[in-house]
Amino acid sequence: MDTDKTTRPLEGLRVIDFSRVLAGPYCTAMFADLGADVIKIESPKGDDYRHVGPFRDGESLLFQAVNRGKRSIALDLKDPEAVKAVRALCRTADLVVENFRPGVMERLGLGPETLRAANPRLVYLSVSGFGQSGPNVARPAYDIIVQAMSGLMHVTGEPDGPPTMIGEALGDVAGGLFAAWGAMVALFERERTGHGRHVDVALFDSLVSMMPVTSARVLLAGEEPQRTGNRHALSAPFGTYRAADGHFAVAVLNDRLFQTFCNTIGAPSLAENPHFATDTLRRENEPMLAAIIEAWSESRTTQQVVEALGDAGIPAAPIETAGQAWRSAQAGSRNLSVEVEHPGLGPVRVPQQPVHFGGAPRTGGCAAPALDQHREEILAALCEGETR
């Protein structure tokens, strides 16, 4: 049976999104990319990200990036009438997403038990720093806090330097990804059982779970991983090395590829050196190996190095900027961003979720909404008794 090429996989799904800042909105943006109707419930002042730069013509471009494709209604959740309207909306929903501190939604009368009592098929997704249980349940968390407490910051940076924050909000993104995964699992289960459930996602849990090499060393080997800079903790040569005009990355993970690597840099006998006979020995003696590699690479440009290694089938790459990555032919061919029309900014290019679903279009989205932009149409639909 041919896939309908005019529809996206989540069309017909309704998401009520109470989340703000990054982790929750990152999750729901992926739902919007795939055709879900995402209704963003904002406070009268709007999502905090509306007030975080960079700005263009008064609009937060960061907000535009992670709230694409959604509808907005501003409601004061301390107002009983607003809560009544929200409950009515949630009766029409497949998924509710919230990232308040644990207990806040219950105090507002919008907790999972209350909303699921009126809509048993509802999947209720809670995203928080440390989850709905544990000693840190009430602790506030932003990305940097989770990076610090997860061990990620401790293993990032040069061996003789301080712990280093990753140059992106990886804790929030990890939480957003696991939130989307957890929600889809619960929605799949609902189709089999007829009942939704409460899904509990913590940024801390998510980031700790996204470090499999570290977890193996801690849980199975009983080690305490330390910082290794731009070199892999367990393998070599697997890291970045100097060329005449910059640095390049290379990944050699087995003995066969190491022999090819040695042949390529003009040192075929290197693979027979007892210091480099195994991957473990190569990592233990990596400084000695790095000196030999850079004696070859420092007389060549980055492009020459990458071409020579690539021609031999060795994974290698230049160190590119984020701008170069987004403007690359590869990113363009994969449609990692899409142009949408914004009423004030005109055409703007925003990211979209990266997974390709055969036959489904990777276009059709719209810009992030203005605060309260869709109030009339959302409330009018409720008054008419519309359920979808």
C-alpha positions in Angstrom: 0.0 0.0 0.0 1.4 3.4 -1.0 2.1 5.9 1.7 0.0 9.1 1.4 2.6 11.7 0.4 0.4 14.6 1.2 0.1 14.0 5.0 2.5 14.0 7.8 2.6 11.1 10.3 1.0 12.9 13.3 -1.8 14.7 11.6 -4.9 14.4 13.6 -3.0 14.2 16.9 -3.7 17.1 19.4 -1.1 18.2 22.0 -1.8 20.6 24.8 1.6 22.1 25.6 2.1 23.9 29.0 5.9 23.8 28.7 8.2 26.7 28.3 11.9 27.5 27.9 13.6 24.6 26.0 13.2 20.9 27.0 9.4 20.7 26.7 9.1 23.0 23.7 11.9 21.1 21.9 9.8 18.0 22.4 6.5 19.5 21.2 8.2 21.2 18.2 9.0 17.8 16.9 5.4 16.8 17.2 4.4 20.0 15.3 6.9 19.2 12.6 5.1 15.9 12.0 1.7 17.4 11.7 0.3 17.4 15.2 -1.9 20.3 16.3 0.2 21.7 19.2 -1.7 24.2 21.3 0.7 26.2 23.4 -0.7 27.4 26.7 1.2 30.5 27.8 1.0 32.9 30.8 -0.1 36.4 30.0 3.6 37.4 29.9 4.4 34.6 27.5 7.1 31.9 27.5 10.4 33.0 29.0 12.1 32.3 25.7 10.1 35.2 24.1 12.4 37.5 26.1 15.7 35.8 25.4 17.8 36.8 22.4 19.0 36.9 19.7 16.3 39.3 18.6 15.2 40.6 15.2 12.6 43.3 14.9 11.6 42.6 18.5 11.1 38.9 18.0 13.2 36.2 19.8 14.8 34.0 17.2 15.4 31.4 19.8 11.7 31.3 20.5 11.0 31.0 16.8 13.4 28.0 16.5 11.8 25.8 19.2 8.1 26.9 18.9 7.6 26.5 15.2 4.3 25.2 14.0 2.3 25.7 17.2 -0.8 27.7 18.1 -0.8 30.0 21.1 -3.4 31.0 23.7 -2.5 33.1 26.8 -4.3 32.1 30.0 -3.8 32.9 33.7 -4.0 29.5 35.3 -4.8 31.0 38.7 -8.1 32.1 37.1 -10.8 29.5 37.7 -12.4 30.3 34.3 -9.1 29.8 32.5 -8.6 26.5 34.3 -12.1 25.5 33.2 -11.2 26.3 29.6 -8.0 24.3 29.8 -9.8 21.3 31.2 -12.2 21.4 28.3 -9.2 21.6 25.9 -7.6 18.6 27.6 -10.7 16.5 27.1 -10.0 16.9 23.3 -6.3 16.1 23.6 -4.2 13.0 22.9 -1.2 14.3 24.8 -0.6 16.9 27.5 3.0 18.2 28.1 4.1 20.2 31.1 7.4 21.1 32.6 6.5 22.9 35.9 8.1 21.8 39.1 6.5 18.6 40.5 3.3 19.4 42.3 2.5 22.7 40.5 0.0 21.2 38.1 -1.8 19.3 40.9 -2.2 22.6 42.9 -3.7 24.2 39.8 -6.2 21.4 39.5 -4.6 20.2 36.3 -2.6 17.2 37.5 -2.5 13.8 35.6 -5.2 12.1 37.8 -7.7 15.0 37.3 -7.2 15.3 33.6 -7.1 11.6 32.9 -10.3 11.0 34.9 -12.1 13.1 32.3 -10.1 11.7 29.4 -8.8 8.1 30.1 -7.1 8.0 26.7 -4.9 11.0 27.5 -1.2 10.6 27.7 0.2 13.0 30.3 3.9 13.9 30.0 5.8 15.6 32.8 9.3 16.9 32.1 11.3 18.3 35.1 14.9 18.6 36.2 15.0 15.6 38.5 11.6 13.8 37.9 8.6 13.2 40.1 10.5 11.3 42.8 13.8 11.2 44.6 15.7 13.5 47.0 16.1 16.3 44.4 12.4 16.3 43.3 11.9 20.0 44.4 15.3 21.2 43.2 15.2 23.8 40.4 17.3 22.9 37.3 18.5 24.5 34.2 20.8 22.9 31.6 24.0 23.9 33.3 22.9 22.4 36.6 22.1 19.1 35.0 25.4 19.1 33.0 27.2 19.7 36.3 25.4 17.0 38.3 25.3 14.3 35.6 29.0 13.9 35.4 29.1 15.2 31.8 30.9 18.4 32.8 33.4 16.5 34.9 34.6 14.4 31.9 34.6 17.3 29.4 37.7 19.5 28.9 41.4 19.2 28.9 43.0 16.8 31.4 44.8 19.7 33.2 42.0 22.2 32.8 38.7 22.8 34.6 35.4 21.0 34.0 33.8 22.4 30.8 30.2 22.9 29.8 29.2 21.5 26.5 28.7 24.3 23.9 25.0 23.5 23.6 22.1 22.9 26.0 22.5 19.2 25.8 20.7 18.4 29.0 17.5 20.2 27.8 17.8 18.5 24.4 18.3 15.1 26.0 15.2 15.6 28.1 13.2 16.8 25.1 14.3 13.8 23.0 13.4 11.2 25.8 10.2 13.1 26.4 9.2 12.7 22.7 10.2 9.0 22.8 8.3 8.4 26.0 5.2 10.1 24.8 5.2 8.1 21.6 5.7 4.8 23.4 2.7 5.7 25.7 0.6 6.7 22.6 1.4 3.4 20.9 0.4 1.5 24.1 -2.8 3.5 24.3 -3.8 2.3 20.8 -3.5 -1.3 22.1 -5.1 -0.8 25.5 -7.4 2.2 25.1 -5.8 3.9 28.1 -3.1 6.6 28.4 -0.7 6.9 31.3 1.5 9.4 33.1 5.0 9.7 31.7 7.7 11.0 34.0 10.9 12.4 32.3 13.8 14.0 34.1 16.6 16.0 32.5 19.1 14.5 34.9 18.1 10.9 34.1 18.1 11.7 30.4 21.6 13.2 30.3 23.1 10.4 32.5 21.5 7.9 30.1 23.1 9.6 27.1 26.6 8.7 28.2 27.0 5.0 27.5 30.8 5.0 27.4 30.9 6.6 30.8 28.2 4.3 32.2 30.1 1.2 31.1 33.3 2.5 32.8 31.5 3.4 36.0 28.9 0.6 36.4 30.8 -2.3 34.9 34.5 -1.5 35.2 34.3 0.4 38.5 36.3 3.3 37.1 36.0 7.0 37.7 36.4 8.6 34.2 38.5 11.7 33.9 38.8 14.4 31.2 40.7 13.4 28.0 40.2 16.6 26.0 39.7 16.1 22.3 40.8 12.5 22.5 38.6 9.4 22.9 38.8 8.0 26.4 39.3 4.4 25.3 40.5 4.3 21.7 43.3 5.8 19.6 43.9 7.4 17.2 40.4 8.7 17.8 40.3 12.5 18.3 41.6 15.7 16.8 45.2 16.4 15.6 47.0 19.4 14.2 47.5 20.1 10.5 49.4 23.0 8.9 46.4 25.3 8.9 44.1 23.9 11.7 42.9 20.7 13.1 41.2 17.6 11.8 39.3 14.7 13.4 40.0 11.1 12.8 38.4 7.9 14.1 40.3 4.6 14.0 38.6 1.8 16.1 40.2 -1.5 15.0 43.5 -3.1 14.1 42.7 -3.4 10.4 41.9 0.2 10.1 45.0 1.1 12.1 47.1 -0.7 9.6 45.5 1.2 6.8 46.1 4.4 8.7 49.7 3.6 9.2 50.1 2.8 5.5 48.4 6.1 4.6 50.8 8.3 6.7 53.8 6.5 5.3 54.6 4.4 8.4 53.5 0.9 7.7 55.7 -0.7 10.3 54.0 1.4 13.0 51.3 -1.2 13.4 53.9 -3.8 14.4 55.3 -1.5 17.2 54.6 -3.2 20.5 53.4 0.1 22.0 50.6 0.2 19.4 49.7 -3.5 18.9 46.2 -3.2 20.3 43.6 -0.5 20.7 44.1 -0.5 24.5 47.9 -0.1 24.1 47.4 2.7 21.5 45.3 4.6 23.9 47.7 4.1 26.8 50.6 5.4 24.5 48.5 8.0 22.7 50.9 10.9 23.3 53.7 9.0 21.6 51.3 8.1 18.8 50.1 11.7 18.5 53.6 12.9 17.9 54.1 10.5 15.1 50.8 11.4 13.5 51.4 15.2 13.7 54.9 14.8 12.3 53.1 13.7 9.2 50.0 16.0 9.3 51.6 19.3 10.3 53.3 19.6 6.9 49.9 19.2 5.1 46.8 21.3 5.0 43.6 20.1 6.7 42.1 19.5 3.3 45.1 17.5 2.1 45.0 15.4 5.3 41.3 14.7 5.1 41.4 13.8 1.4 44.3 11.4 2.0 42.7 9.7 4.9 39.3 9.7 3.2 40.6 8.1 0.0 42.0 5.3 2.1 38.6 4.7 3.7 39.5 6.2 7.1 36.8 8.3 8.8 38.2 11.9 8.9 36.9 15.4 8.8 37.8 19.0 9.1 36.6 20.9 12.2 33.8 23.0 10.8 31.8 25.8 12.3 28.1 25.5 13.1 27.4 27.9 10.3 29.3 25.8 7.8 27.4 22.7 9.0 24.0 24.3 8.6 24.9 25.8 5.2 26.5 22.5 3.9 25.2 20.7 0.9 24.6 17.7 3.2 22.3 19.6 5.6 20.5 21.1 2.6 19.9 17.8 0.9 18.5 16.3 4.1 16.1 19.3 4.6 17.3 19.9 8.2 15.6 23.3 8.1 12.6 24.7 6.4 11.5 28.2 5.3 8.3 29.5 6.9 6.5 32.8 6.6 6.4 35.0 9.6 4.0 38.0 9.6 6.6 40.4 10.9 9.9 38.9 10.0 8.9 37.7 6.5 10.4 34.4 5.4 12.6 32.8 8.1 14.4 29.5 8.2 13.8 27.3 11.2 15.1 23.8 12.1 12.9 20.8 11.9 13.1 17.3 13.4 15.7 15.2 11.6 14.0 11.8 11.0 12.8 11.0 7.5 9.5 9.1 7.2 9.2 7.5 3.7 6.7 9.3 1.6 5.9 12.0 4.2 6.6 15.6 3.2 9.2 17.6 5.1 7.4 20.9 4.5 4.1 22.4 5.4 5.0 23.9 8.8 4.4 27.5 9.9 6.2 30.0 12.0 6.1 30.2 15.8 2.9 32.0 17.0 2.6 35.5 18.5 1.5 35.4 22.1 -2.2 34.6 22.3 -2.5 34.6 18.5 -5.0 31.8 18.3 -7.2 32.6 21.3 -10.4 33.2 19.3 -10.2 30.2 17.1 -9.3 27.8 20.0 -12.1 29.1 22.2 -14.6 29.2 19.4 -13.9 25.6 18.6 -14.5 24.7 22.3 -17.8 26.6 22.3 -18.9 24.7 19.2 -18.1 21.4 20.9 -15.4 20.5 18.4 -13.2 17.6 19.5 -10.7 17.6 16.6 
